[in-house]
Every structure is written in structure tokens, then in C-alpha cells.
Amino acid sequence: MDEPTTVADYERSLRQAGLPLFVDGWSASEDVYTRALPLLALVFIVELAGAINVQWGPVANLFAILGGVVVVLIGFAIGNRIAHPDERRGFFSVPQRIGRPERVAFVIVPALLPLIFGGQWRSALVTALFNLLLLWLIWVIVGYGVVSILRWTGSRLFAQLASSFGLLVRALPLMMIFSLVLFFTTEMWQVFTVLPARLQFVLFSVLVLLGSAFMAARIPREVDQLEKEAGGDGPPLSKKQRANLGLVMFIAQALQVLIVTLAIFAFFVLLGVLAVPEATQAVWLGHPPTPVWLSFNLLGTEVVLTQQLVLVSGAIAAFSGLYFAIAVLTDGTYREEFLTQITDQMRATFQLRRSYLHALKERAPVVE
């Protein structure tokens, strides 16, 4: 890739490195939500269906949708006139930036439709909460450059996995003994195959949150250390820039834990297919297992992938991933190796930031 030569080149390079908040003047109104304007417009249009009431007939619902369009257009026109009077927008002009008034309208106006047409307050509440969640997700994913971070860390994933190989070797024996004992335990199969799907989802979510909390625990301290070692004589980072940098480090570690977890899941699925036939699963479960799509003949023996095997393998992989995430937090050798590697990678990024800030100063007009 060519070296940046202009301010725009520097800003593009910072965004590609997953650090959009290092760009001067980065704002939610102009750089985050404006990029997501097509998605927001599509959701806004789809939510016109909120005016429909299932208890009404087709004709009444048609008029309700037309009434919803009128409500939306009125809200759109009022917003253009009142929200930004200095911009002199036309009644129905498309906004060039999505500021706070537009975001408030995006949450409130679609939620008013089910409330006006039929008093559907539950639907109105769900619509408002969904739009709030969508705005928050856009802010996190676009505002903090999550896609760029995933691309940046993904391109370095194998090198990062190599750095964690020593930790994996140290943690693997105890982790595998623990996992193998659980895997061949009747109670394990009975517990995790009778849980309702909702409780399984809650359990896996709790394990993911615990693992994430363990990995995030030391991120602020490591951001401090990284800034001291790689930041050089550059200006100190703001809170948002520190959060952006911390997210890069968190995702880099989370990808390692995810790869290890998926590898353990694949191992136990393969082990179960080969070593735990349907007859054994039926004895452990107290009923025949439920076959999934995979079934083949291996050395004269019919082997089948079952739903219960997938669930048990997933549970063991989730527990093992949590164990590995804790090891990531507590293993001093790994932390030192990881920080050394990420520091070396970030040193070039901090040098890019210093050059970018210097280019900004040169571009700034001289005030007499």
C-alpha cells in the first residue's frame, strides 16, 4: 500500500486500521449515521406497516397506511423546518447529516403510528426500543470501526494465534482432562439436552458475557501501557480514542478465544461421532437421539451426527472457551507476548497519527 501523502489519505488509513476516532472532527452526525442513511431510510419505510391493525379489514388498513404516510411526511416537513433553521432546508429535502433531532424523530415517529391507529401501545413500545437499539448498534459498529477492526485483526490472526500457542500448550492438558471427563458423563448429556432452547441460549450468553468481562478487565491498563510504549511524543489520547484502541485489543484477543473454542467444538463433535454411537447416546439420554443431516458409513459402521451431540459439544466448547479466556487474563507470559506484538503493530499506527496531525497543522490557515 502506498504511503499516505494527503490528509484524506491519512484519514483513510486510520479508518482502515480500525481507529476512526483518531480522525480529527469525527462525529456521529456526519460520519456515523450519515453513512447508515440508506439502512435507516429502509427501516423507516418498513415501519410504516406499524399503522396496520390486524383487527381491521383490508380497506381500513389501507387507509391506515395512507394516514401513516401523511403523519410521516408531516413529521418530516416539521423536522426540516424546525430542527435546523440555519440550513434553510426545503420541506421535503433529504438531510445531509443525521443529527440529534433526526435521530429522535427516527425513534418517535414510527412508534406513533401503531399508537395513533388502534392504540397499539405494545407495538409502539417495541418499535421505539428496536429503533433505539438499531441506532446504538450503528454507533458501535460504524462509529468505532468494528468492521475495519475485524478486517485488520483478521489479517493478523494467524500471527496472533502463534503468540498464544505457548499459552494453549500450557492450558490445554488441564482443559482437555476437564472437558473429556465432562463429555463422557451421563449427567452432562442429560442436563444439556433437556434444557429448553431459550434456557440454552441464556446459558451460552452468560458464558460469553463472563468470558468477555474477563478479557476486558485489563484492557484499560494495557491501553495505558500501549500508549506509553508506542505513542512516543505524540499528544495524549482522548477518552473516546482510548476506547477505540481498547476495542481493537479486545477484538484481537476475542478472535483468538473464538478460534480455540471452535476448534474444541469441532474436536468433540468428531470424537462423539466416532466414539459415542447412537446406541450409547440412547442409554445415556434414556431415549433415542435425534439425528441431524450427517450420516455416513465408516469402515463398515454407520455413524450419525445427532442434535444431542452438537448441544453437548457446544456446551463443553463454551466452558473451555471461558477457561481459556480466564487463562488469557491470568497468564503473565502470554500477556507480555501479546502486548509486545500488539505494541509493534501499533507503533506504525501511532507514527501514522503523528504524521496525520502534522499534516493537519500544515493545512490549517494561519490566523494573523
N, C-alpha and C positions, 0 to 999 in steps of 0.2 A: 504493500500500500504506500502511495506517495506521502511524503511529509506534508503536513498542513502548512499553508502559506498565508491564508487569509483568516479573518475572524470566523467567517462561516465554516471554513474547513475545520478549525479548532473545535467549534461547537458541535459539528457533525461527529468528530472523533470522540468527543466526550460522551455524546449520546450513545454512540456505538459501544463504548466501554461500559455502558450501564450506569452512567453518572450524569443524568440530565440536570440534576440540581446544581451541578458545578457550572452550568451555563449562566452567565450574568443576565438578570432580568427574567428568569424562568418563572412563569406564573400560571396559575390554574386557568384563568380566563382565556389567555391567548395561546398557551402551549399544551394544555391538557385536554380540556373539554372541547375546544375548537377542533382538535384532531378527531374527537369521537362524535362530531356533529352528525354524520350520516347514521350512526347507530342510534343516537338519541332521537333523531327525527323518525327513524323506523319504529322505535318503541312507542313514541308519542302517537304515531298514526295507528298502530295496532291497538293501543289502549282506548281508541275511540269506541271500540266494541264494549267498553265498560258501561255505555249507555243502554245496552241491551238488558232486558229483564225477561228471564225465562218464563215468567208467569203471563207475559203479554203475548199477543198474536203477532204474526209477521208484519202486518201493516203498522201496528203500534210501534214495533221495534224499529221499523224503517224510519218512521217519523222521529223516534228517539235518537237514532244515529244522526239524522239530519240536524236535530236540535243540538246534539253533541258537537257537530261540526261548527254550528253557529256559536256555541259557547267558547270553543277553542279559538275561533277567529276573533271573537271579541276580546278574549284574553290576550291574544297575540297582538292585536292592534293597540290595546291599552298599554301593554308592556313596552312596545316600541316607542310610544309617546311619553310615557312617564319614567320608565327605568333609566333612560339615558337621554335626557332632553338636550344635552350639549352636542349630541351626534346628529340631530335633526333627521332621524330615520323616517322613512315613509311608514304608513300604517302597516303594510304587509311586507316590508323589506326583510330579507334574511339577515340575521345578526352576524357580524364578522367576528365577534368574540362572545363567549358564553360566560357572562359574569354572574354575580350572586343573584340578581333579580331573575335572570333566565333560569337558573337552577331551582330557585324557589317555585317559579311557575311550572317547571317540569315536574315537580313533586305534587303541587297542589291542584293544578288544572285538571289533569286526568283523573285524580281522585274525586273531584267534584262531580264528574259525570254519573257514576253509579249512585251518588248521594242525591243528586237532583232528580234523576229518572228512576223513581221507585224506592227511594230511601234505603238503598243497599249499603248500609254503613260498614258492614264487614268487608265487602268488596272494595269500598273506598279506602279503608284502613290498609288492606293488603296491597292495593295499588300504590299508596303513598310509601309504605315500608319498602316495597320492591324497588321503587324509583330511588329512594334514599340509598338502598344497598347498591344499586347499579352505579350511582354517582360515586359512592365510596370506592367501589371496585375499580372504576375508571381512574380515579385519583391515585390509587395504589399502583395499578398496573401500568398506566401511561405516565403518571407523574413521577414515579420512582424508576421508570425504565425497566420493569420486570422482564419484558420480552428480550430487551437488549442484554440484561444481566444473564438470562438463561443462555443466550447465544454466546456471550463472552465466556462464561464459566464452562459451558458445554464444550467449547473448543479446547479447553484446558483440562477437561475432566480426567483423561487418562493419566496425565502427569500428576494430577492431584490424587488419584487413586493409588499411584505408585508411592506417593508420600505417605499414604495411610496404610500401605501394605504391612509395614512393621507393626503398627497397632493391631491390624487384623490378625496377624500371626500370634501376637500376644493374647488377644482376646478370644480367638477362635476356639482353642481347646475347651475352656470352661463353658463358653457359649454353646458349643456343639453338644457337650455332655448334657447340659441342662435341657437343650432342645430335643435331643434323642430320647431322653428319659420321658419327657412330656409326650412325644409323638407316639410312643408305644404304650401309653397309659389309657386304659379303657375310659376312665373318667373324663379325660381330655376330649375324646371323641363324643362322649355323651353330652357333655356340657356345651360344647361349641356347635353341635349340630341340632340341638333342640331350642336354642335361643331364637326368638323371633327376629326377623330381618332388621326391624328398627333397633332392637337392642344390640344386635351385632354391629350395626352402623355406629351407634353411640359408643360402644366399647372400643372399636377401632379408632374413632375420632378422639377419644380420651387418650389413647396410647400415642397418637400422632401429636396431640397438643402437649403431652408430657415430654415427649422427645424434643419437640420444638422449643419448649421452655428451657430444657437442659442446655440445648445448643446455644440459645440466645442469652443465657445467663452471663457469659463472659464477653459477649460482643462489645459492650461499651468500653471495657478495659482494653480490649485488643485494638479497638479503633484508636484509642489514645496512643497506644504503643506504635501502631502503624503510622499515625500522623507524625510522631516524633522521629521515627526512623526513616520514613520515605518522604515526608513533607518538606524536609530541608528548611530553607529560609523563606518559604512562601507564607502568605498570610494564613492565619488560623481559619479552620473550617467553621461554618455556621452550624447550628443545631440540625437544620434540615440536610445539610451536606454530610454531616456525621451520620445521620440516619440513613442516607443514601449509600454511603460507604459501608455501614454496618449491614445493610441488606445484601450487598454484594458478597460480603464474607459469610453471612448466614446461608445464602443460597448455595455458595460453593461447598459448604460443609453438608448442607441438607441433601445435595445431589449425591455426595459420597454415601451417606447413610441410606438413601433410597436405592442406590445400585446394590449395596450389600444386602439390603432387605429383599430386593427382588431376586438376587442370586440364591439366598437361603430359601425363599419360597419355591423357586424352580427346583432346587435340590430335594426338598421334601415332597414335592409333587412327584418327581421321578422316583424317589425312594418308595413312596406309597404305592405307585403303580406297579413297581417291581416286587416289593416285599410284603404288601398287605393286600391280598386278593379280596374279591367281593365276599367270599365265604367268611373270612376273618372279620371284615368290617361288619357283616351282618351279626356275628356273635357279639362284637363289642357294642354295637348300636342297639341290639335287641330287635332289629327289623332289617329287611334288605335295603342296601344303599340305593341312592338314585343315580343311575348312570348319566354322564354328560355326553358330549358328542364323540369323544375319543374312545375308540375300541379297536384293538389290532391283535394279531397273533404273533407271539414272540417265542420262538423255539418250541413250538407246539402247545403253548399255553396262551389262553385268551386273557389279555389284560385290559382293564377298563378304568378310565378316569371317572371318578364319582364326584358328585356335588359335595359330599361329606369330606372327602379327601381334600378338595380345594379349600373348604372352610377351615379345616384343622391346619393345613399347611399355611394358610393366610394368617391364622391366629399365632402360630409359632413364629412365623416371619416377623409379625408385628412386635411380639415380645422381644425377639432377637434384635430387631432394629432399635427398640428402646434401650436395650442393654448396650448396643454399640454406640448410641448417642450419648449415654452416660460415660462410656469409656472415652469418647471423644473429648468430653468435658474434663475428665479427671486425669488423663494420661499426659504427663508433663512433656515427655519426649515428642509425642505427636503434636502437641500444641506448638512446641518450638519449631518443629519441622514445617508445620502448616504455616505458621506466621512468617518464617523465613521465606518460604516460597511465595506467599501472597504479597510480602513486602517487596520482593524482587520484581514481581509482576506490576505492582502498583507504583513502583518508583518511576517507571516510564510515564505512567498516567499523571503523577504529580508534576513531573517535568513538563508534560503537555499543558497542565493547568497553569504553571508559571509562565510558559510562553504565550498562552492564551491571554492571561491577564496583562502581560506586557504589550501584546497586540492591541488590546482594548485601550490601554493608556495612549498608545501612539495614534489610535484612531480618534480619540476624544478631542474635540475642538479646544483650542487654547482660549481661555477667558481672560481678557485684559482688564 
